């Protein structure tokens, strides 16, 4: 299958590209390299340096003639969204709309959209299911939820099938310091540099950390699945297990051998206190489940970052 991946030079996207290639798909990567890195793109994939907001995108998609598109290119930092909501909306909403319109014009058959647990806001019940009320508490959550509506209507009007994957906190090799799951990368970098990481709040807040290769597999299964199993449209991608930031700190401290004590700062605006996502729907529909436990995932992440640090 010919598959186009936006943001395919990024943290999650590059892992998706590798798994698609391993399964025999032909892959085209579109990335402006604002946060992605060219060296993370397999030489077996076709690469175009292009912004998803560009008016040239429809011609590129039409020329590549993909059967399916996995759309990951986005502004993913909550704090950036609060400082610059216009840019956040331009990339996440208008950029996605440009991708979807390009898909419609090119006759694409399947679109998989990367979304986020941020759309739920402060949970009223845990674990958070896909039917949980949507109530974002920051601009990033708004700009990840809005494209879900566009995809649903495009599926109806343009005739392609789609899936929305709402990620929990993704972590793993190649992760930058921004984004929702960036705490793993931030803590690890500071530990390796001999500096104390900063915890915002008391560290008792919880997150659902899911390993990047497990997330990549969810995307591959979503792009390959028969259309009927995707009709719920929205799927959480998560472990379903809450982990406190203090526990994460202790695990990474042990793995890096660091001695630094944490520095506690006030809670940042827009941050959510507790979140972990139910994953029964994607397990049932796509026969997906996370296979990398937290300790193994952190061990692999630290090893990768230690090598990069040296």
C-alpha positions, 0 to 999 in steps of 0.5 A, a space after each residue: 500500500 502507498 502511504 503518506 505520513 505527515 510529520 514522518 521525520 518526527 519522534 512518533 512519525 519516524 517510528 511509524 514509517 519504520 514499521 510501515 516499511 517493515 510490513 512492505 508498504 511504500 512510504 512518503 514522508 512530508 515534514 517541514 523539519 521544524 522539530 523532526 530530523 531528516 536523519 530519522 527518516 529511513 532512506 527507503 522512504 521518499 522524503 519531501 520537506 514541506 509544511 502542511 499549511 503550504 498551498 503546494 501540499 495538494 499538488 504534492 499529495 496528488 502526485 504521490 497518489 497515496 492510498 492512505 495518509 497518517 497525519 501527525 504533523 502538529 504543534 504539540 506543546 501545551 505551553 506554546 499553545 498558551 503563549 501563541 494560540 494563533 500559531 497553534 491553531 494555524 498548524 493544528 487546525 488549518 494545517 489539518 484542514 489542508 491535509 484533509 482537503 488534499 486527501 479529498 482532491 487526491 482520492 485518498 481512501 483512508 486517513 488516520 489522525 493523531 489526536 490527544 488525551 488533552 481533548 478530555 481536559 480534567 477527567 470527571 472519571 477514571 480511566 477516561 473512555 472514548 465516551 468521556 465528555 470533551 472539555 479541553 482546559 488549554 488551547 492545545 486540547 481545542 486544536 486537537 479536538 477540532 480536527 476530529 470533527 473535520 475528519 468525521 465530516 470529510 469521511 461522510 462527504 468525501 467517502 474515505 474512511 478514517 480513524 482518530 487515535 487519541 494518544 496518552 503520554 507517548 515517550 521513547 527514543 528520539 523524543 524531544 523536550 516539548 510535547 505532552 510526554 516530554 517529561 521523560 526526555 526532559 528528566 533524562 537529559 537533566 539527569 545525564 547532564 548532572 542537573 536536577 529536574 524540575 517537577 511542577 506541582 507536588 509530583 503526585 499528578 498522574 499520567 499514562 505513559 505509552 511507549 512509542 513503538 506500541 503507538 506506532 503499531 496502533 497506527 499501522 493497524 489502523 491504516 491496514 484495518 478493514 473499514 467496518 472496524 473503524 466505525 467508532 472512529 475514535 480510539 484511545 492509545 494508552 496503557 490504562 495505568 496511571 503513574 505519578 511524576 514522583 514515581 517516574 522521577 525515581 525510576 529515571 534517577 535509578 536508571 541514570 544513576 543520578 543523585 540530584 533531588 527534584 526541584 518543585 515549582 508551582 503548577 503551570 497553567 493548563 496542566 491536568 492533575 490526573 489522567 489515564 485512558 481506557 484502551 478496551 475499544 482499540 484492543 477489541 477492534 484492532 487487536 492492539 495492546 501495549 507490549 512494552 512495560 514502563 521499566 523496559 521502555 524507560 531503560 531503552 529510552 535512557 540507553 538511547 539518550 545516553 548514547 546521544 548525550 555522549 
